[in-house]
Amino acid sequence: MQGIQRNADERQQAGLSESTPQPWRGRFPRNEIISLLNVNRPFNLAESTSQDLTLGELLSLPGLEDIRNLKLGYGTSAGSVVLREAIAEGCKVPAEQIITTQGTALGLFLLAFEVCRSGDEAVLATPCFPPSRDCLLGAGVSVREIKLSFEHGYRLDLDQIEASLSPKTKLISIASPQNPAGIQTSSADVEKLLVLMEKRSPDAILFIDETYREATYGDRAALESFAGLDPRIVTGASVSKALGAPGLRTGWLTVADADLRERLAVAKMNTVISGSVLDETLATALLRNREGVLAPRRRLLAAALEELAHWCESEHERIEWVRPDAGALCCLRLRADAFDDVAVARFWDLLPGHDLQLASGAWFGESSRVFRLGFGYLPPVRLGPALSALSTVMDAATA
């Protein structure tokens, strides 16, 4: 009964009505991933960030000694010079090629509305972060989805992409590491994709979302950004995931083409004017001290991934998983020989009563039998109990 009441309370908190839902009239498709902003259960395995950085931790970093004197005026259209320099150092491109955005999400929005026009097409690898698709649809772009499969480990399918490219294609959008599975795309595959673009879609740009790139495990170095590989590549990232600061709302695009960069700056001015000078100042200090912040987080991710791997092995008769290459996230699937469709539905219904939260694969363009599990958000002492609670839910769902 407590679980039922909790469900009702959470629906009310999220602004959802108990009455018959009305047809959705929004320009952007409605996706239930919005619930992650409104509900945070004790065993939150849905979030894909590392643990949230605190303001106290951030203010203790070098470079913020004079922040009390910061003037809270407008920021610049491209973002502060010192922030763009800090970003450029990590991406290994000139600072003038950086335009800051309010998280990677604003970058997705700006690209959708500025790169594509009526009648243009975009090619999108799915499953994906929902706004990667929904910003394109909201802009009226025709989207050709390349459905990557659990069975093939969500690896990029170049044959599928080639078959979808045409002269109408203006944007190809992928992520590395991919959301929701944490799978990286190799430099060799990106170079092959660029060759296909030259042949079939010569006017297209390639967007690569690198939001999780620096969320590696233990002492493993992060792969280099694709930003400087080819001028047709635009990359996006933020301080949200690996660095644990989504509340700063600071991201960026790397854009080699000066004309596109200027158009994006004008589009940014017409949507948000500029970035917050406070957020950009804090983000600058965070990026300048990134290695010191990342090192302990990477150790925590490595330990959490191993704990999750042991749990997956113990539950191998009921679940399958794709081990991630990077990021605090991965994809698991309820086995068809252990869960029929009724049991899958029961599984989702039972989660709130056990204080559990998962990200449904359906949000990303996958089956509801698949779910994204975030293993870096909870403190280490709570990950084990959360996984035990997940086993209990599976017991009940198949009883």
C-alpha positions in Angstrom: 0.0 0.0 0.0 2.9 2.3 0.8 4.3 1.7 -2.7 1.0 2.6 -4.3 0.7 5.8 -2.3 4.3 6.7 -3.2 3.5 6.2 -6.9 0.6 8.5 -6.6 2.6 11.1 -4.7 5.4 11.0 -7.3 2.9 11.4 -10.2 1.4 14.4 -8.4 4.9 15.9 -7.8 5.8 15.4 -11.5 2.6 17.3 -12.4 0.9 14.2 -13.9 -2.8 13.8 -13.8 -4.7 10.7 -12.6 -7.4 11.5 -15.2 -7.5 10.2 -18.8 -4.4 11.7 -20.5 -5.1 14.3 -23.2 -3.5 14.0 -26.6 0.0 15.6 -26.5 0.1 18.9 -28.2 3.7 20.0 -27.5 6.1 20.8 -30.3 8.7 18.5 -28.7 7.7 14.9 -28.1 7.0 14.1 -24.4 9.5 11.7 -22.9 9.3 10.3 -19.4 12.9 10.9 -18.8 11.7 14.3 -17.5 10.7 12.3 -14.3 14.4 12.2 -13.3 14.2 15.9 -12.6 11.2 15.5 -10.3 11.7 12.2 -8.5 14.9 11.0 -6.7 14.3 7.8 -4.8 16.7 6.5 -2.1 18.0 3.8 -4.5 18.4 5.9 -7.6 20.0 3.7 -10.2 18.6 5.8 -13.1 21.0 8.8 -12.9 24.0 8.6 -15.2 26.2 11.2 -13.5 29.0 10.5 -11.0 28.2 11.7 -7.5 27.1 15.4 -7.3 29.9 17.8 -6.5 29.1 20.1 -3.6 29.4 23.9 -3.7 31.8 23.7 -0.8 34.1 21.3 -2.7 34.0 23.6 -5.8 34.7 26.8 -3.8 37.8 25.1 -2.2 39.4 24.8 -5.7 42.2 27.2 -6.6 41.1 30.1 -8.8 38.0 31.2 -6.9 39.6 33.3 -4.1 38.1 36.5 -5.5 34.6 35.2 -6.5 32.9 37.5 -4.1 33.9 40.4 -6.3 32.5 38.8 -9.5 30.1 41.2 -11.3 26.9 39.6 -12.2 26.4 41.2 -15.6 25.8 39.6 -19.0 28.2 37.0 -20.3 29.7 37.1 -23.8 28.0 35.5 -26.8 30.5 32.7 -27.3 31.3 32.3 -23.6 34.0 33.7 -21.4 37.5 33.6 -22.9 39.0 31.9 -19.8 36.3 29.2 -19.9 36.8 28.6 -23.6 40.6 28.3 -23.0 40.1 25.7 -20.3 37.7 23.7 -22.6 40.1 24.0 -25.5 42.9 22.6 -23.5 41.0 19.4 -22.9 39.7 19.1 -26.5 43.0 20.2 -28.1 41.5 22.8 -30.4 41.9 26.6 -30.5 39.8 28.4 -28.0 38.1 30.5 -30.8 36.5 27.2 -32.0 34.5 26.9 -28.7 31.0 28.2 -28.1 29.6 27.6 -24.6 26.1 26.3 -24.1 23.8 25.7 -21.1 24.7 22.0 -20.9 25.1 19.8 -24.0 21.3 19.9 -24.3 21.3 23.5 -25.5 23.9 22.6 -28.1 21.7 19.8 -29.4 18.8 22.4 -29.7 20.9 25.0 -31.5 22.4 22.5 -34.0 18.9 21.1 -34.8 17.5 24.5 -35.5 20.5 26.1 -37.3 22.1 23.2 -39.3 18.9 21.8 -40.7 16.2 23.4 -42.8 12.8 22.3 -44.1 13.2 19.2 -46.3 16.6 18.4 -44.8 17.3 15.0 -43.1 19.3 14.0 -40.1 20.8 10.5 -39.4 20.7 9.5 -35.8 22.2 6.5 -34.0 19.7 5.1 -31.4 19.2 4.3 -28.6 20.2 7.8 -27.6 19.7 10.6 -25.1 16.1 11.6 -25.8 16.7 15.3 -26.6 19.2 14.1 -29.3 16.1 12.9 -31.2 13.4 15.2 -29.9 15.2 18.5 -30.7 15.4 17.4 -34.3 11.8 16.4 -34.4 10.8 19.6 -32.7 12.6 21.5 -35.4 10.7 19.7 -38.1 13.6 17.7 -39.3 13.1 14.3 -41.0 15.0 11.9 -38.8 16.4 8.5 -40.1 17.2 6.4 -37.1 20.0 3.8 -37.1 18.9 1.3 -34.5 22.0 -0.2 -32.8 21.3 -3.5 -31.1 21.9 -5.0 -27.7 23.0 -8.2 -29.3 25.9 -6.4 -31.1 26.9 -4.4 -28.0 25.5 -1.2 -29.4 28.5 -0.9 -31.7 28.1 1.6 -34.6 26.7 0.0 -37.8 28.4 1.7 -40.7 26.4 -0.3 -43.3 23.1 1.0 -41.9 24.4 4.5 -41.8 25.6 4.4 -45.4 22.2 3.1 -46.5 20.6 6.1 -44.8 22.8 8.9 -46.1 21.7 11.0 -49.0 22.3 14.5 -50.4 19.5 15.7 -48.2 21.4 14.6 -45.1 22.7 17.7 -43.2 23.5 16.2 -39.8 24.7 12.8 -38.6 24.5 12.5 -34.8 26.2 9.9 -32.7 27.6 9.7 -29.1 30.8 8.3 -27.8 30.5 7.0 -25.2 26.9 6.3 -26.1 24.0 7.0 -23.9 22.4 4.7 -22.5 25.1 2.0 -22.9 28.5 3.7 -22.4 29.9 2.3 -25.6 32.7 4.2 -27.4 33.2 4.6 -31.1 36.7 4.0 -32.5 38.7 6.6 -34.4 38.8 4.1 -37.3 35.0 4.0 -37.5 34.7 7.8 -37.3 37.2 8.1 -40.2 35.3 5.5 -42.2 32.1 7.5 -41.5 33.7 10.7 -42.7 34.6 8.9 -46.0 30.9 7.8 -46.4 29.8 11.4 -45.8 32.1 12.8 -48.4 30.7 10.3 -50.9 27.0 10.4 -50.1 26.3 13.6 -48.0 29.0 16.1 -48.9 27.2 19.0 -47.1 26.6 17.2 -43.8 28.3 17.7 -40.5 29.0 15.0 -37.9 28.0 15.7 -34.4 29.7 13.6 -31.7 28.3 13.9 -28.1 31.3 13.3 -25.8 29.6 14.1 -22.6 30.8 10.9 -20.8 34.3 10.8 -22.4 36.3 11.7 -19.3 34.3 9.3 -17.0 36.8 6.5 -17.2 37.6 3.8 -14.7 40.6 3.8 -12.3 43.9 4.7 -14.0 42.6 4.3 -17.5 43.2 7.5 -19.5 40.3 9.1 -21.4 40.4 8.8 -25.2 41.2 12.0 -27.0 38.4 14.2 -28.2 37.3 13.9 -31.8 37.1 17.7 -31.9 40.3 18.2 -33.9 40.1 15.2 -36.2 38.2 16.9 -39.1 36.6 20.3 -39.7 33.2 18.6 -40.4 33.1 17.3 -36.9 31.2 19.2 -34.2 31.6 17.8 -30.6 29.6 18.6 -27.5 30.2 18.0 -23.8 29.7 19.5 -20.4 30.7 19.5 -16.8 27.6 17.5 -15.9 28.6 13.9 -16.0 32.2 13.0 -15.3 32.7 16.1 -13.1 29.4 15.8 -11.3 28.2 19.4 -11.8 25.0 19.3 -13.8 23.7 22.2 -11.6 26.2 24.6 -13.2 24.4 24.2 -16.6 27.7 24.7 -18.5 28.5 22.8 -21.7 30.1 23.5 -25.1 30.3 22.8 -28.7 33.6 22.7 -30.7 33.0 24.2 -34.1 35.8 24.5 -36.7 33.6 26.2 -39.3 33.6 30.0 -38.6 30.3 30.6 -40.4 28.5 27.9 -38.5 30.0 29.1 -35.3 28.7 32.6 -35.9 25.2 31.3 -36.7 25.2 29.3 -33.6 26.2 32.3 -31.5 23.3 34.3 -33.0 21.0 31.4 -32.3 22.2 31.2 -28.7 21.6 35.0 -28.3 18.0 34.6 -29.5 17.3 31.8 -27.0 19.3 32.4 -23.8 21.2 35.6 -24.6 24.4 34.3 -23.0 25.6 32.0 -20.3 25.6 32.8 -16.6 28.8 34.5 -15.6 28.6 32.8 -12.2 28.2 29.3 -13.7 31.0 30.0 -16.3 33.4 31.3 -13.6 32.8 28.2 -11.4 33.0 25.9 -14.4 36.4 27.5 -15.4 37.9 26.7 -12.0 36.5 23.1 -12.2 38.0 22.5 -15.6 41.3 24.0 -14.7 41.4 21.5 -11.8 39.8 18.7 -13.7 42.4 16.0 -13.1 42.3 16.4 -9.3 38.5 16.2 -9.4 38.4 13.3 -11.8 41.0 11.0 -10.2 39.0 10.0 -7.1 35.8 9.8 -9.1 37.4 7.4 -11.6 38.5 5.2 -8.7 35.0 5.1 -7.4 33.6 4.3 -10.8 36.1 1.4 -11.2 35.1 -0.1 -7.9 31.4 0.4 -8.6 31.7 -1.2 -12.0 33.3 -4.3 -10.6 30.6 -4.6 -7.9 28.0 -4.3 -10.6 29.8 -6.9 -12.8 29.8 -9.4 -9.9 26.1 -8.8 -9.3 25.4 -9.3 -13.0 27.3 -12.6 -13.0 25.3 -13.7 -9.9 22.0 -12.8 -11.8 23.1 -14.1 -15.2 20.1 -16.4 -15.4 17.7 -13.5 -15.2 19.6 -10.5 -16.8 22.0 -9.8 -19.5 24.3 -6.7 -19.8 26.6 -4.8 -22.1 29.7 -3.9 -20.2 30.5 -0.2 -20.8 33.7 1.3 -22.1 33.3 4.6 -20.2 30.7 6.5 -18.2 28.7 5.8 -15.0 26.0 4.0 -17.0 25.3 0.8 -18.8 22.4 -1.2 -20.3 20.9 -4.3 -18.8 18.1 -6.5 -20.2 15.6 -8.8 -18.5 16.0 -12.2 -20.1 13.1 -13.3 -22.3 13.3 -16.9 -20.9 12.9 -15.5 -17.3 10.5 -12.6 -17.8 7.4 -12.8 -20.0 5.7 -9.5 -20.9 3.5 -9.6 -17.8 6.5 -10.1 -15.6 8.3 -7.1 -17.3 5.3 -4.9 -16.6 5.2 -6.1 -13.0 8.9 -5.4 -12.6 8.4 -1.7 -13.5 5.4 -1.5 -11.2 7.2 -2.9 -8.2 10.3 -0.6 -8.3 8.8 2.4 -6.4 7.7 0.2 -3.5 11.3 -0.8 -3.0 12.7 2.7 -3.3 14.2 1.9 -6.6 14.6 4.0 -9.7 15.8 2.9 -13.2 15.8 4.5 -16.6 13.5 2.6 -19.0 15.0 1.6 -22.3 11.8 2.9 -23.9 12.9 6.4 -23.1 16.0 6.0 -25.4 14.3 4.1 -28.2 14.8 0.6 -26.9 12.5 -2.1 -25.5 11.1 -1.7 -22.0 12.8 -5.0 -21.3 16.0 -3.0 -21.4 17.0 -0.5 -18.7 19.8 2.0 -18.2 21.5 1.5 -14.8 23.7 4.2 -13.4 26.3 2.9 -11.0 28.2 6.1 -10.1 25.5 8.3 -8.6 24.9 6.5 -5.3 27.5 6.6 -2.5 29.4 3.2 -2.5 27.8 2.1 0.7 24.3 2.2 -1.0 25.1 0.6 -4.3 25.2 -3.0 -2.8 21.8 -2.6 -1.0 20.3 -1.0 -4.2 21.4 -4.1 -6.2 20.0 -6.4 -3.6 16.7 -4.5 -3.7 16.8 -5.0 -7.5 17.1 -8.7 -7.0 14.2 -8.7 -4.6 12.1 -6.9 -7.2 13.0 -9.5 -9.8 12.0 -12.3 -7.4 8.6 -10.6 -6.9 8.1 -9.9 -10.6 8.5 -13.6 -11.5 6.8 -15.1 -8.5 
